[in-house]
Amino acid sequence: MGFAHASPSIPHFQAVVIPNEVRNLKYSILNSVFKKILFALLLIFGFSIAIHAQQLNLYLNQEYNSYLDQGINNPQISLHTGFKPLTEAQVNRYVNSDSLHGYDFSAEKKSWLYRKVYQENLFIIHDSASKFYCTVDPLFNFQGSMDHSDSNKKYTQNTRGILIQGNVGNKFSFSTTFWENQATYPYYLNQFIKESYVVPGNGRTKAFGTDGYDFSMSEAYLSFSPSSHFSFQAGYGKNFIGDGYRSLLLSDNSFAYPYARITTTFWHLQYTNLYTEFMDYFADPNLVFNTEGLIQRKAGAFQYLSWNIVPQVEWGIFQGMIWTAADQYNHQSFNINYFDPIIGVNALNYGFGNTNNVLLGSTIKYKITKNVMTYGQLLVNNYSGHSINNQTGYQAGIKYFNRFGEFQLEYNQVRPYTYASKDSLQNYSHYDQPLGDPLGANFKELIGIVHLRYQHFSFNVQVNYALEGLDSTGTDYGNNIFLPLPTNTDNATMLQVIKSTLTYMDVHISYLMNPKTNMNFTLGVSRRTLTNSLGNEPTMTLIYVGFRTSIENMYVDF
């Protein structure tokens, strides 16, 4: 079953003791308190810790990072790039991240207005002793589009927000971001939202007008780096593992979530522990569109160890585990053993057959030359030991880059039932979206991307071709990761049962104004088709124009 193509048959609990209104109110209060406490900590640290620590995270946006790829993947340097977001401190040890956007935007100083539009943050606040540095910038996405294949229907995106970030002394950094959105979407995204109750990459929505959606998102974090060997970060945001366009291990496809991350760097090794809290809205049997339901919590513990064997080769091993943090009555459960920081221990203790959803994986990157890099991932979610039809996935990709742009070719494949769990509330998802590839499971996918650039201008082409095995109505054949894992999956075959072909293409030209927030004008066209034996979905041919600050990814190529 494709996430945007048919309503998922989600198993529900039979009883909910705590009223939804009380539970939602409690969650809203806790969420608000969490953010207020974090903001208060930022203020306390800002005025009590005695410039520029540069422990700030770099943006996860794919096009933004294409400017950095050649510099951070130089075969002469040993920068760990497998766990993202990278920080300015990591990157600036080897290259100046401010000078990697096609040309040096700060080389020529002009008027105040010119600098604010093209070179600098909008507001810069710092003390005379250079111990506190803070920037404030607007965030926005004003976009209009028309679907040429659907009676020239028109759609809009109206996003306004703010980004505040800075450094305190030489050890602390902070950031907080907020967006408010109103938008209307073409047919296939409309279907996805109505079936999953969320906007891709975002959270729950409210009705806006007759066919629009109102939604918001906030992120924040506080970083503390006592030395070059240790970094601690706590916040509310997204993470990404790998060097590809997709990640099969942990991607930024879903909504933001609370997390704590500890990074240890020593010799040629970097070890990351990530602890998270995820949400599952489908726990409530009374949930209907545009209403709030019981929020079921689940937790995650992830370990990622990367080793720069030589400067040209980076190898990583991964362990992830998802478990329910509360039962259907919202009684909280806590097992300190789940938080064991040693990679592999949870897999040994709980194995693949336990109700906890354990995943193991590996990454590899080989910098062939200063212009060519290959990369890959391997994922194992369930290994029976006697079947070649295990729940596995793999990725293989290549990048070519130079000062004028980048070419990328990537292949992803995930077998049926991968990411699912015996307990459906422990599947590999957050806010009803996969934590891996947005196609879920039971698919093969080929992606080609070209970025060409000259000074402020860039030309971008992306083509996706995917084969999916969609589920038939009422039957689980391995595409829907939200369903409980069947007892026996040994006979599962790739692309069972409704073989479907998905093609997606996007071509756009952009004018980059200010790299501080990736502010740009964009004009483009997107085309999407889905065909199978049940008949074709309506083709989308979307012509769009936008003025936006692009710091996040919104994956709509599914």
C-alpha positions as CSV (number, residue, x, y, z in Angstrom):
1,M,0.0,0.0,0.0
2,G,1.3,3.4,-0.9
3,F,1.0,6.0,1.9
4,A,-0.8,8.4,-0.3
5,H,-2.9,5.9,-2.2
6,A,-5.1,4.0,0.2
7,S,-6.2,4.3,3.8
8,P,-4.0,2.3,6.2
9,S,-5.8,-0.5,8.1
10,I,-4.3,0.5,11.5
11,P,-5.0,-1.8,14.5
12,H,-6.7,0.0,17.4
13,F,-7.0,-0.5,21.1
14,Q,-10.4,-1.4,22.3
15,A,-10.5,0.9,25.3
16,V,-9.2,4.3,26.2
17,V,-9.6,5.1,29.9
18,I,-8.3,8.7,29.9
19,P,-10.5,11.1,28.0
20,N,-8.9,12.4,24.8
21,E,-9.4,16.0,25.8
22,V,-7.6,15.5,29.2
23,R,-4.7,13.6,27.5
24,N,-4.3,16.1,24.7
25,L,-4.4,19.0,27.2
26,K,-1.7,17.3,29.3
27,Y,0.5,16.7,26.3
28,S,0.0,20.3,25.1
29,I,1.0,21.6,28.5
30,L,4.0,19.3,28.7
31,N,5.1,20.3,25.2
32,S,4.7,24.0,26.0
33,V,6.5,23.6,29.3
34,F,9.4,21.8,27.6
35,K,9.8,24.6,25.1
36,K,9.6,27.3,27.8
37,I,12.2,25.5,29.9
38,L,14.5,25.2,27.0
39,F,14.1,28.9,26.1
40,A,14.7,29.9,29.7
41,L,17.9,27.8,29.7
42,L,19.0,29.6,26.6
43,L,18.5,33.0,28.4
44,I,20.2,31.8,31.6
45,F,23.2,30.6,29.7
46,G,23.2,33.7,27.5
47,F,23.6,36.1,30.4
48,S,25.5,34.0,33.0
49,I,28.2,32.2,31.0
50,A,31.2,34.2,30.4
51,I,32.9,34.7,20.6
52,H,31.7,32.6,18.3
53,A,31.6,29.0,19.5
54,Q,30.1,27.9,16.1
55,Q,28.5,24.8,17.6
56,L,25.4,25.6,15.6
57,N,23.9,22.9,13.4
58,L,24.1,23.3,9.6
59,Y,20.8,23.1,7.8
60,L,19.6,19.8,6.6
61,N,18.2,21.1,3.3
62,Q,19.6,19.0,0.4
63,E,20.3,21.8,-2.1
64,Y,22.0,23.9,0.6
65,N,24.3,20.9,1.4
66,S,25.1,20.4,-2.3
67,Y,27.2,23.6,-2.0
68,L,29.2,22.0,0.8
69,D,29.7,18.5,-0.6
70,Q,33.0,19.1,-2.5
71,G,34.6,20.8,0.5
72,I,33.6,18.4,3.2
73,N,34.3,15.3,1.1
74,N,37.8,16.2,0.2
75,P,39.8,12.9,0.3
76,Q,42.6,14.7,2.2
77,I,40.5,15.4,5.3
78,S,39.0,13.1,7.9
79,L,35.6,14.7,8.6
80,H,32.9,12.4,9.8
81,T,29.8,13.1,7.7
82,G,27.6,10.1,8.4
83,F,25.5,11.7,11.2
84,K,23.7,14.9,10.4
85,P,23.2,17.7,11.0
86,L,26.8,18.6,11.0
87,T,27.9,21.6,13.1
88,E,29.8,24.6,12.0
89,A,32.6,23.7,14.4
90,Q,33.0,20.3,12.7
91,V,33.1,21.7,9.2
92,N,35.1,24.8,9.9
93,R,38.0,22.7,11.2
94,Y,38.7,21.9,7.6
95,V,36.9,24.4,5.4
96,N,35.1,27.7,5.8
97,S,31.4,26.9,5.4
98,D,30.6,30.5,4.6
99,S,32.8,30.4,1.5
100,L,31.3,27.2,-0.1
101,H,28.2,28.7,-1.8
102,G,29.5,28.9,-5.3
103,Y,31.5,32.0,-4.6
104,D,32.4,34.2,-1.6
105,F,29.3,36.2,-0.8
106,S,31.1,38.3,1.7
107,A,34.1,39.3,-0.4
108,E,32.7,42.7,-1.4
109,K,31.2,44.9,1.3
110,K,28.6,47.3,0.1
111,S,25.7,49.3,1.6
112,W,23.9,48.2,4.8
113,L,20.8,47.2,2.7
114,Y,22.9,45.2,0.3
115,R,24.6,43.3,3.1
116,K,21.4,42.5,4.8
117,V,19.8,41.2,1.7
118,Y,22.7,39.3,0.3
119,Q,25.4,38.7,2.9
120,E,24.4,39.0,6.5
121,N,21.8,38.0,9.1
122,L,19.0,40.5,9.4
123,F,19.7,41.3,13.1
124,I,22.9,40.7,14.9
125,I,23.2,41.1,18.7
126,H,26.4,40.9,20.6
127,D,27.9,42.3,23.7
128,S,31.0,44.6,23.8
129,A,33.1,41.8,25.4
130,S,32.4,39.5,22.5
131,K,31.0,36.7,24.8
132,F,27.5,36.7,23.5
133,Y,26.5,36.5,19.8
134,C,22.9,36.1,18.5
135,T,21.3,36.5,15.1
136,V,17.6,36.8,14.2
137,D,16.2,36.1,10.7
138,P,12.8,35.8,9.2
139,L,11.7,32.5,7.6
140,F,9.1,32.3,4.9
141,N,7.8,30.3,1.9
142,F,5.4,32.3,-0.3
143,Q,4.5,30.0,-3.2
144,G,1.9,29.8,-5.8
145,S,1.3,26.9,-8.2
146,M,-1.1,25.6,-10.9
147,D,-1.8,22.0,-11.8
148,H,-1.8,22.0,-15.6
149,S,-3.1,18.3,-15.6
150,D,-6.1,19.1,-13.3
151,S,-8.1,21.9,-14.9
152,N,-5.4,24.4,-14.0
153,K,-6.3,24.2,-10.3
154,K,-4.4,26.7,-8.2
155,Y,-2.6,26.1,-4.9
156,T,-0.7,28.3,-2.4
157,Q,1.8,28.0,0.4
158,N,2.0,30.8,3.0
159,T,4.7,30.2,5.6
160,R,6.0,32.7,8.1
161,G,8.5,32.1,10.8
162,I,11.5,33.2,12.7
163,L,15.0,31.8,13.3
164,I,17.0,32.8,16.4
165,Q,20.4,31.3,17.0
166,G,23.7,32.2,18.6
167,N,26.7,31.4,20.7
168,V,27.6,32.0,24.4
169,G,31.2,32.0,25.2
170,N,33.1,29.3,23.4
171,K,31.2,26.2,24.6
172,F,27.5,26.9,24.3
173,S,25.3,27.4,21.2
174,F,21.5,27.7,20.9
175,S,18.8,27.9,18.2
176,T,15.0,28.2,18.1
177,T,12.8,28.1,15.1
178,F,9.1,28.6,14.5
179,W,6.9,28.3,11.4
180,E,3.2,29.0,10.9
181,N,1.6,27.7,7.7
182,Q,-1.5,27.9,5.6
183,A,-1.5,25.8,2.4
184,T,-3.5,24.0,-0.3
185,Y,-2.1,21.0,-2.1
186,P,-2.7,18.9,-5.3
187,Y,-4.6,15.7,-5.3
188,Y,-2.0,13.1,-4.2
189,L,-0.8,15.2,-1.3
190,N,-4.4,15.9,-0.3
191,Q,-5.0,12.1,-0.2
192,F,-1.9,11.6,1.9
193,I,-3.0,14.3,4.4
194,K,-6.5,12.9,4.8
195,E,-5.2,9.4,5.4
196,S,-2.3,10.1,7.7
197,Y,-3.7,13.3,9.3
198,V,-0.4,15.1,8.8
199,V,1.3,17.3,6.2
200,P,4.5,15.6,4.9
201,G,7.4,16.5,7.2
202,N,5.1,18.3,9.5
203,G,2.5,17.5,12.2
204,R,-1.3,17.6,12.6
205,T,-3.4,20.0,10.7
206,K,-6.5,22.1,11.1
207,A,-8.9,23.0,8.4
208,F,-8.2,26.3,6.5
209,G,-10.9,27.6,4.2
210,T,-12.7,25.0,2.2
211,D,-9.8,22.8,1.1
212,G,-6.7,24.1,2.8
213,Y,-4.7,23.2,5.9
214,D,-3.3,25.2,8.8
215,F,-0.3,23.8,10.6
216,S,2.8,24.8,12.5
217,M,6.2,23.5,13.6
218,S,8.8,24.6,16.0
219,E,12.4,23.4,16.7
220,A,15.0,24.3,19.3
221,Y,18.2,23.0,20.7
222,L,21.0,23.8,23.1
223,S,24.5,22.6,22.4
224,F,27.4,22.3,25.0
225,S,30.9,21.3,23.8
226,P,33.3,21.2,26.7
227,S,36.1,20.1,24.4
228,S,36.8,18.9,20.9
229,H,36.2,15.3,22.0
230,F,32.7,15.7,23.5
231,S,29.5,17.4,22.4
232,F,26.1,17.4,24.1
233,Q,22.9,18.6,22.5
234,A,19.3,18.5,23.6
235,G,16.4,19.9,21.8
236,Y,13.4,19.3,19.5
237,G,14.2,18.7,15.8
238,K,15.3,16.1,13.2
239,N,18.4,14.0,12.5
240,F,19.8,12.1,9.5
241,I,22.2,9.2,9.1
242,G,24.1,8.7,5.9
243,D,25.5,10.5,2.9
244,G,22.7,10.0,0.4
245,Y,19.5,11.7,-0.6
246,R,17.5,9.1,1.3
247,S,18.4,7.4,4.5
248,L,17.2,3.9,5.3
249,L,18.5,4.1,8.9
250,L,17.2,7.4,10.1
251,S,16.0,10.3,7.9
252,D,14.4,13.7,8.3
253,N,11.2,12.6,6.5
254,S,8.9,12.9,9.5
255,F,8.0,15.7,12.0
256,A,10.4,17.1,14.6
257,Y,10.7,15.3,17.9
258,P,12.4,15.7,21.4
259,Y,15.9,14.3,21.4
260,A,19.2,14.2,23.4
261,R,22.4,13.5,21.5
262,I,25.9,12.8,22.8
263,T,28.8,12.8,20.4
264,T,32.2,11.5,21.3
265,T,35.2,12.0,18.9
266,F,38.6,10.3,19.5
267,W,41.4,9.3,17.2
268,H,39.7,8.3,13.9
269,L,36.4,7.4,15.6
270,Q,33.2,9.2,16.3
271,Y,30.5,7.7,18.5
272,T,26.9,9.1,18.7
273,N,24.2,8.2,21.1
274,L,20.7,9.6,20.3
275,Y,17.7,9.2,22.5
276,T,14.3,10.3,21.2
277,E,10.6,10.4,21.9
278,F,8.2,9.7,19.0
279,M,4.4,9.9,18.7
280,D,1.7,7.7,17.2
281,Y,-1.8,9.2,16.7
282,F,-3.4,6.0,15.4
283,A,-3.6,4.6,18.9
284,D,-7.1,6.2,19.3
285,P,-10.0,4.3,17.7
286,N,-12.1,7.5,17.7
287,L,-9.7,9.5,15.6
288,V,-11.2,11.3,12.6
289,F,-9.8,14.0,10.4
290,N,-9.4,17.4,11.9
291,T,-9.9,16.2,15.5
292,E,-7.4,15.5,18.2
293,G,-6.9,11.9,19.4
294,L,-5.0,10.0,22.1
295,I,-1.3,10.5,21.6
296,Q,0.5,7.2,22.1
297,R,4.2,7.7,23.0
298,K,7.1,5.5,21.9
299,A,10.8,6.0,22.5
300,G,13.9,5.4,20.5
301,A,17.6,4.7,21.3
302,F,20.1,4.9,18.5
303,Q,23.9,4.3,18.4
304,Y,26.1,5.2,15.5
305,L,29.8,4.5,15.4
306,S,31.8,5.8,12.4
307,W,35.5,5.1,11.7
308,N,37.6,7.0,9.2
309,I,39.8,4.0,8.4
310,V,41.8,6.3,6.1
311,P,40.8,9.8,5.0
312,Q,39.2,8.4,1.9
313,V,37.1,5.8,3.6
314,E,34.4,6.2,6.3
315,W,32.7,3.1,7.7
316,G,29.8,3.2,10.1
317,I,27.7,0.7,12.1
318,F,24.3,1.4,13.4
319,Q,21.8,0.1,16.0
320,G,18.3,1.5,16.6
321,M,15.5,0.3,18.9
322,I,11.9,1.5,19.2
323,W,9.7,0.6,22.2
324,T,6.4,1.8,23.6
325,A,6.8,4.3,26.4
326,A,3.2,3.9,27.6
327,D,0.3,1.3,27.3
328,Q,-3.1,1.9,25.9
329,Y,-4.2,3.4,29.2
330,N,-1.2,5.8,29.0
331,H,0.5,4.3,32.0
332,Q,4.2,5.2,31.5
333,S,6.7,2.4,31.3
334,F,10.4,2.9,31.8
335,N,13.3,0.4,31.6
336,I,16.7,1.9,32.2
337,N,18.3,-1.1,30.3
338,Y,16.8,0.3,27.0
339,F,19.1,3.3,27.3
340,D,22.3,1.2,27.3
341,P,24.8,3.3,25.4
342,I,26.9,0.5,24.1
343,I,26.2,-0.4,20.5
344,G,25.0,-3.9,19.9
345,V,23.9,-4.6,23.5
346,N,20.2,-4.1,22.8
347,A,20.3,-6.4,19.8
348,L,22.0,-9.1,22.0
349,N,19.6,-8.6,24.9
350,Y,16.3,-8.3,23.0
351,G,17.1,-9.8,19.5
352,F,14.8,-9.5,16.5
353,G,12.0,-11.6,17.9
354,N,11.3,-9.4,20.9
355,T,8.4,-7.0,20.9
356,N,11.0,-4.1,20.9
357,N,11.7,-3.2,17.3
358,V,15.5,-3.6,16.9
359,L,17.3,-2.5,13.7
360,L,21.0,-3.0,12.7
361,G,22.7,-1.4,9.9
362,S,25.9,-0.2,8.3
363,T,27.1,2.7,6.1
364,I,30.1,3.1,3.9
365,K,31.6,6.0,2.0
366,Y,34.6,6.0,-0.3
367,K,36.1,9.3,-1.7
368,I,37.6,8.0,-4.9
369,T,39.0,11.4,-6.0
370,K,38.4,15.0,-5.0
371,N,35.4,15.0,-7.4
372,V,33.9,11.5,-7.0
373,M,32.4,9.8,-4.0
374,T,30.5,6.5,-3.6
375,Y,28.3,5.6,-0.6
376,G,26.0,2.9,0.6
377,Q,23.8,1.6,3.4
378,L,22.7,-1.8,4.6
379,L,19.8,-2.4,7.0
380,V,18.6,-5.5,8.8
381,N,15.3,-5.4,10.7
382,N,14.6,-9.1,11.1
383,Y,17.0,-12.0,10.4
384,S,15.5,-15.5,10.7
385,G,18.8,-17.2,10.0
386,H,17.3,-19.6,7.4
387,S,15.6,-17.5,4.8
388,I,16.9,-15.2,2.1
389,N,13.7,-13.2,2.4
390,N,14.6,-11.3,5.5
391,Q,13.5,-7.8,6.3
392,T,16.4,-5.9,4.8
393,G,17.2,-2.9,2.8
394,Y,20.2,-1.4,1.0
395,Q,21.3,1.7,-0.7
396,A,24.1,2.4,-3.3
397,G,25.0,5.8,-4.6
398,I,27.6,7.9,-6.4
399,K,28.2,11.7,-6.5
400,Y,30.3,13.8,-8.8
401,F,30.9,17.4,-7.8
402,N,33.0,20.4,-8.8
403,R,32.7,24.1,-8.3
404,F,29.9,24.4,-10.9
405,G,27.6,21.8,-9.5
406,E,26.9,18.2,-8.6
407,F,25.5,15.0,-10.1
408,Q,24.1,12.2,-7.9
409,L,22.7,8.8,-8.8
410,E,21.2,6.7,-6.0
411,Y,19.4,3.3,-5.7
412,N,17.3,2.2,-2.7
413,Q,15.6,-1.1,-2.1
414,V,13.6,-2.3,1.0
415,R,12.0,-5.7,1.3
416,P,8.4,-6.3,2.4
417,Y,7.6,-5.9,6.1
418,T,10.8,-4.0,6.9
419,Y,10.4,-1.4,9.7
420,A,7.2,-3.2,11.0
421,S,6.9,-4.7,14.4
422,K,4.8,-7.4,16.1
423,D,3.4,-4.5,18.2
424,S,2.2,-2.0,15.6
425,L,2.8,0.8,18.0
426,Q,6.6,0.1,17.8
427,N,6.9,0.5,14.1
428,Y,9.6,2.7,12.7
429,S,7.6,5.9,12.3
430,H,6.8,9.2,13.9
431,Y,3.6,11.2,13.5
432,D,2.3,8.6,11.0
433,Q,5.3,9.0,8.7
434,P,8.3,6.6,8.1
435,L,11.5,7.4,9.8
436,G,13.3,5.9,6.8
437,D,12.3,6.3,3.1
438,P,8.9,7.9,2.6
439,L,7.9,4.9,0.3
440,G,7.9,2.7,3.4
441,A,8.8,-0.9,2.4
442,N,8.5,-3.3,-0.5
443,F,9.9,-1.0,-3.1
444,K,12.9,-0.4,-5.5
445,E,13.8,3.2,-6.2
446,L,16.2,5.0,-8.5
447,I,16.9,8.7,-8.1
448,G,19.0,11.0,-10.3
449,I,19.8,14.6,-9.3
450,V,21.7,17.4,-11.1
451,H,22.6,20.7,-9.5
452,L,24.3,23.2,-11.8
453,R,25.2,26.7,-10.4
454,Y,26.9,29.9,-11.4
455,Q,27.2,32.6,-8.8
456,H,23.7,33.4,-7.6
457,F,21.9,31.1,-10.1
458,S,21.3,27.4,-9.9
459,F,19.5,24.9,-12.2
460,N,18.2,21.7,-10.6
461,V,16.8,18.5,-12.0
462,Q,15.5,15.5,-10.1
463,V,14.0,12.3,-11.5
464,N,12.6,9.5,-9.4
465,Y,11.6,6.1,-10.8
466,A,10.2,3.6,-8.3
467,L,8.5,0.2,-8.4
468,E,6.3,-0.5,-5.4
469,G,4.4,-3.5,-4.2
470,L,1.2,-1.9,-2.8
471,D,-1.1,-3.8,-0.5
472,S,-4.6,-4.9,-1.6
473,T,-7.6,-3.6,0.4
474,G,-7.7,-5.2,3.8
475,T,-4.6,-7.4,3.3
476,D,-1.0,-6.8,4.5
477,Y,1.6,-7.7,1.9
478,G,4.5,-5.7,3.4
479,N,4.2,-2.1,2.1
480,N,2.3,-0.6,5.1
481,I,4.8,-0.4,7.9
482,F,2.1,0.6,10.4
483,L,0.5,-2.8,10.4
484,P,1.6,-5.5,12.9
485,L,4.2,-7.9,11.6
486,P,2.7,-11.2,10.5
487,T,3.9,-14.4,12.2
488,N,5.7,-15.8,9.1
489,T,7.1,-13.6,6.3
490,D,9.6,-16.1,4.9
491,N,7.7,-16.4,1.6
492,A,7.4,-12.7,1.0
493,T,8.6,-11.7,-2.5
494,M,9.7,-8.2,-3.7
495,L,6.9,-6.0,-5.1
496,Q,4.1,-8.3,-4.0
497,V,1.1,-7.9,-4.6
498,I,0.0,-4.8,-6.7
499,K,3.0,-3.9,-8.7
500,S,3.0,-0.1,-9.2
501,T,5.2,2.3,-11.1
502,L,5.9,5.7,-9.7
503,T,7.6,8.5,-11.6
504,Y,8.4,11.9,-10.3
505,M,10.3,14.7,-11.9
506,D,11.1,18.2,-10.7
507,V,13.0,20.9,-12.7
508,H,13.5,24.4,-11.3
509,I,15.8,27.4,-11.6
510,S,16.7,29.4,-8.5
511,Y,18.3,32.7,-7.7
512,L,20.1,32.5,-4.3
513,M,20.0,35.8,-2.5
514,N,21.3,35.2,1.0
515,P,23.1,32.0,2.0
516,K,22.6,32.7,5.8
517,T,19.0,31.4,5.5
518,N,19.2,30.0,1.9
519,M,16.8,32.7,0.8
520,N,15.9,32.3,-2.9
521,F,13.5,32.9,-5.7
522,T,12.4,29.7,-7.5
523,L,10.5,28.9,-10.7
524,G,9.9,25.3,-11.6
525,V,7.7,22.5,-12.7
526,S,6.9,19.1,-11.1
527,R,5.3,16.0,-12.7
528,R,4.1,12.9,-11.0
529,T,2.4,9.7,-12.2
530,L,1.4,6.5,-10.5
531,T,0.3,3.5,-12.6
532,N,-0.8,-0.1,-11.7
533,S,-3.4,-2.8,-12.6
534,L,-6.0,-1.0,-10.6
535,G,-5.9,2.1,-12.8
536,N,-3.8,5.3,-12.9
537,E,-4.0,8.0,-10.3
538,P,-4.5,11.5,-11.8
539,T,-1.3,12.8,-13.2
540,M,0.1,15.9,-11.7
541,T,1.9,18.6,-13.7
542,L,2.5,21.4,-11.3
543,I,4.0,24.8,-12.4
544,Y,5.1,26.8,-9.4
545,V,6.9,30.0,-8.4
546,G,8.2,30.8,-4.9
547,F,10.1,33.2,-2.7
548,R,11.4,31.2,0.3
549,T,14.1,30.5,2.9
550,S,15.0,26.8,2.4
551,I,16.5,25.3,5.5
552,E,14.4,22.2,5.9
553,N,13.5,19.4,3.5
554,M,9.9,18.6,2.6
555,Y,9.8,15.3,0.7
556,V,6.9,15.2,-1.7
557,D,8.5,12.8,-4.2
558,F,6.5,9.7,-3.2
